[in-house]
Amino acid sequence: MRSYGDGTALLRVLRQQLRHRGWTARRLAAHFAIGEATAKRWLAGKGLTIDKLDGMAALCGLTLAELAREAEQPPA
């Protein structure tokens, strides 16, 4: 996996996909029953487990494999 800027390509793609579907940190927090600060940390890649990553990818209709394949593409 390549890294672009201050985050991994995987997180970049995940954030783009979530944003495209209207998922804000506040909405993620409500969905996962966590605090908004925790949702923001997850979006920054802190404290993010594979299960949590998988859950957020699923909100976008993606599997982890699909997310990884998208992350291999250079940013537009």
C-alpha positions in Angstrom: 0.0 0.0 0.0 1.3 3.4 -0.9 1.3 6.4 1.4 0.2 9.8 0.2 0.8 12.9 2.4 0.0 12.4 6.1 -2.2 9.3 5.8 -2.2 6.0 4.0 -3.8 5.5 0.7 -6.4 3.2 2.2 -7.6 5.8 4.7 -7.6 8.4 1.9 -9.9 6.3 -0.2 -12.1 5.4 2.8 -12.5 9.0 3.8 -13.4 10.0 0.2 -16.0 7.2 -0.1 -17.5 8.1 3.3 -17.7 11.8 2.4 -19.2 11.0 -1.0 -22.0 9.1 0.8 -22.6 11.8 3.4 -20.9 10.1 6.3 -19.6 12.8 8.7 -17.7 12.1 11.9 -20.9 13.0 13.8 -23.0 10.5 11.8 -20.3 7.8 12.2 -20.3 8.4 15.9 -24.0 8.0 16.1 -24.0 4.9 13.9 -21.2 3.2 15.9 -22.4 4.5 19.3 -19.1 6.2 20.0 -18.0 9.8 20.6 -17.4 12.2 17.7 -13.8 12.6 18.8 -13.3 8.8 18.6 -14.9 8.8 15.1 -12.4 11.6 14.1 -9.5 9.6 15.5 -10.6 6.5 13.5 -10.8 8.6 10.3 -7.2 9.7 11.1 -6.2 6.0 11.4 -5.7 6.1 15.2 -7.2 3.2 17.2 -8.6 1.8 13.9 -8.8 -2.0 13.9 -9.5 -4.2 10.9 -13.0 -4.8 12.2 -13.7 -1.1 12.5 -12.2 -0.5 9.1 -14.3 -3.3 7.7 -17.4 -1.8 9.3 -16.8 1.7 7.8 -16.0 0.2 4.4 -19.3 -1.7 4.5 -21.1 1.6 5.0 -19.8 2.5 1.5 -20.8 -0.8 0.1 -17.2 -1.9 -0.2 -15.2 -4.9 1.1 -11.7 -4.4 2.5 -10.3 -6.0 -0.7 -12.2 -3.5 -2.9 -11.0 -0.7 -0.7 -7.4 -1.9 -1.0 -7.7 -2.2 -4.8 -9.0 1.4 -5.0 -6.2 2.6 -2.7 -3.6 1.2 -5.2 -4.7 3.7 -7.8 -2.9 7.1 -7.7 -4.9 10.0 -6.4 -6.9 11.9 -9.1 
